[in-house]
């Protein structure tokens, strides 16, 4: 379903979580079951953007249906359980378009690794390096998952308008570049720990930010 125009959304009692709008965006592409949303979307094509488990998805679908933003059709299947297929409504489209045009505040940062590193001076260098090496493994796995999504995008590129493909590819490219940058920073930190050059690395970083590490605060 193609989106267009500007709508005046309903203001009262709307779900506050962004997961609701992620699901609306997926349902405006096509009708889906809750299982489809989990396996075909959250696991396969937007894992780099948003993660949700099956219970969260179904709870949000119930809220969206109660709000009138989606409807549900029961499809009878004689050889297996019936399918609940969800469709976006005109009210849901209005809410989605309104949300798409509304600036969202930056996410609250809760990086466990960075908090660990903030206090890591109490640890020996070897322990910090081990922590960072584990993070490298996790980040490399995330890049692998993003690249798999990229391949799926390329395999299915004839199924989407070119403009939609381009925007989605650019978002995915940013996700990959962000992980690569994080990996590079971690590797620089490991090298600095192994060569006893933490202070020069810090001064180099300050220089790249345009900050003079030698300043004494005097005008």
C-alpha positions in Angstrom: 0.0 0.0 0.0 1.5 3.3 -1.0 1.5 6.2 1.4 0.8 9.7 0.4 -0.7 13.0 1.6 -0.9 14.6 5.0 -3.3 13.3 7.6 -4.6 14.6 10.9 -4.1 11.8 13.4 -6.2 10.9 16.4 -4.6 12.3 19.6 -6.2 10.4 22.5 -5.0 7.1 24.0 -2.4 6.3 21.4 0.2 3.6 22.1 3.4 5.3 23.1 6.0 2.8 22.1 7.8 3.0 18.8 7.3 -0.7 18.2 3.7 0.2 17.3 4.9 2.4 14.5 7.4 -0.2 13.3 4.5 -2.7 13.0 2.3 -0.1 11.3 5.1 0.5 8.8 5.4 -3.2 8.1 1.7 -3.7 7.7 1.4 -0.8 5.3 3.7 -2.7 3.0 1.4 -5.7 3.0 -0.9 -7.7 5.3 0.9 -10.1 7.6 0.3 -12.5 10.5 2.1 -12.1 13.8 4.3 -15.0 12.9 5.1 -13.3 9.5 6.1 -10.1 11.3 8.5 -12.0 13.6 10.1 -14.3 11.0 10.0 -12.4 7.8 10.5 -8.9 9.2 12.0 -8.5 12.6 14.3 -11.5 12.2 15.1 -11.3 8.5 14.9 -7.7 7.2 15.0 -5.1 10.1 17.1 -6.8 12.7 19.6 -4.0 12.3 16.9 -1.4 13.2 14.6 -2.9 15.8 14.3 -6.2 17.7 11.1 -7.6 19.2 10.1 -11.0 20.5 6.9 -12.8 19.6 5.1 -11.8 22.9 5.9 -8.1 22.4 4.6 -8.3 18.8 1.3 -9.9 19.7 0.8 -7.5 22.7 1.3 -4.6 20.4 -1.0 -6.0 17.7 -3.7 -6.3 20.3 -3.2 -2.6 21.3 -3.2 -1.5 17.7 -6.4 -3.4 16.9 -8.1 -1.9 20.0 -7.0 1.5 18.9 -8.6 1.0 15.4 -5.2 1.4 13.7 -5.3 -2.2 12.3 -7.9 -4.9 11.7 -7.6 -8.7 11.9 -9.1 -11.3 9.6 -9.3 -14.9 10.5 -8.3 -17.2 7.6 -9.7 -20.7 8.1 -7.2 -23.5 7.4 -8.4 -27.1 7.7 -5.1 -28.8 7.9 -3.4 -26.4 10.4 -4.4 -23.7 12.9 -6.3 -20.8 11.5 -4.3 -17.7 10.6 -4.9 -14.2 12.0 -4.0 -11.8 9.3 -3.5 -8.1 10.2 -4.3 -5.2 7.9 -3.6 -1.5 8.4 -6.6 0.8 8.5 -6.9 4.4 7.1 -6.6 5.6 10.7 -3.5 3.6 11.1 -2.0 5.1 7.9 -2.8 8.6 9.3 -1.0 7.8 12.5 2.0 6.3 10.7 2.4 9.3 8.3 2.1 11.7 11.3 4.8 9.7 13.1 7.1 9.6 10.1 7.0 13.4 9.9 7.7 13.8 13.7 11.2 14.2 14.9 12.2 11.7 17.5 14.6 12.5 20.4 17.9 10.7 20.3 17.9 7.3 22.0 18.9 7.0 25.6 22.5 5.6 25.6 22.9 2.5 27.8 26.1 0.9 26.5 27.2 -1.7 29.1 30.6 -2.0 27.5 31.3 1.7 27.7 30.3 1.8 31.3 32.6 -1.1 32.0 35.4 0.7 30.3 34.7 3.9 32.1 35.6 2.1 35.4 38.1 -0.4 33.8 41.3 1.4 35.1 40.9 -0.9 38.1 41.6 -3.9 35.9 44.9 -5.2 34.4 45.4 -4.5 30.7 45.0 -8.2 29.9 41.5 -8.3 31.4 40.4 -5.2 29.4 41.8 -6.7 26.2 39.9 -9.9 26.8 36.7 -7.9 27.3 37.3 -6.0 24.1 38.1 -9.2 22.1 34.7 -10.6 23.1 33.1 -7.4 21.9 34.8 -7.7 18.6 33.3 -11.2 18.1 29.9 -9.9 18.9 30.2 -6.8 16.6 31.6 -9.0 13.7 28.5 -11.2 14.1 26.3 -8.2 13.8 28.0 -7.1 10.6 27.6 -10.6 9.2 23.9 -10.3 10.0 23.6 -6.9 8.3 25.4 -8.2 5.2 23.0 -11.1 5.0 20.1 -8.6 5.1 21.9 -6.6 2.3 22.0 -9.8 0.2 18.3 -10.3 0.8 17.6 -6.7 -0.3 19.5 -7.3 -3.5 17.8 -10.6 -4.2 14.4 -8.9 -3.8 15.1 -5.5 -5.3 12.7 -6.0 -8.2 9.8 -6.3 -5.7 10.2 -2.6 -4.4 10.1 0.8 -6.0 13.6 2.2 -6.6 13.3 5.1 -4.2 12.2 2.8 -1.4 15.1 0.5 -2.1 17.6 3.3 -2.1 16.4 4.7 1.3 16.4 1.3 2.9 19.8 0.5 1.5 21.3 3.7 2.8 19.9 3.0 6.3 21.5 -0.4 6.2 24.8 1.0 5.0 24.8 3.4 8.0 24.3 0.4 10.3 27.2 -1.4 8.8 29.5 1.6 8.8 28.6 2.3 12.5 29.6 -1.2 13.4 32.8 -1.0 11.4 33.7 2.3 13.1 33.1 0.7 16.5 35.3 -2.2 15.6 38.1 0.2 14.5 37.9 2.1 17.7 38.1 -1.1 19.8 41.1 -2.4 17.8 42.8 1.0 18.3 42.2 0.6 22.1 43.5 -2.9 22.2 46.7 -1.8 20.3 47.1 1.1 22.8 46.8 -1.2 25.7 49.2 -3.8 24.3 51.8 -1.1 23.5 51.4 1.1 26.6 50.2 4.1 24.5 46.9 5.0 26.0 47.8 8.6 26.6 49.0 9.3 23.0 45.9 7.6 21.7 43.7 9.9 23.9 45.6 13.0 22.7 45.2 11.9 19.1 41.5 11.6 19.6 41.2 15.0 21.2 43.1 16.5 18.3 40.7 14.9 15.8 37.8 16.6 17.8 39.6 19.9 17.5 40.5 20.0 21.3 43.9 21.0 22.4 44.9 18.5 25.1 47.6 20.9 26.4 45.3 23.8 27.2 45.3 24.9 30.8 42.0 26.7 30.6 43.5 30.2 30.4 41.9 32.4 27.7 
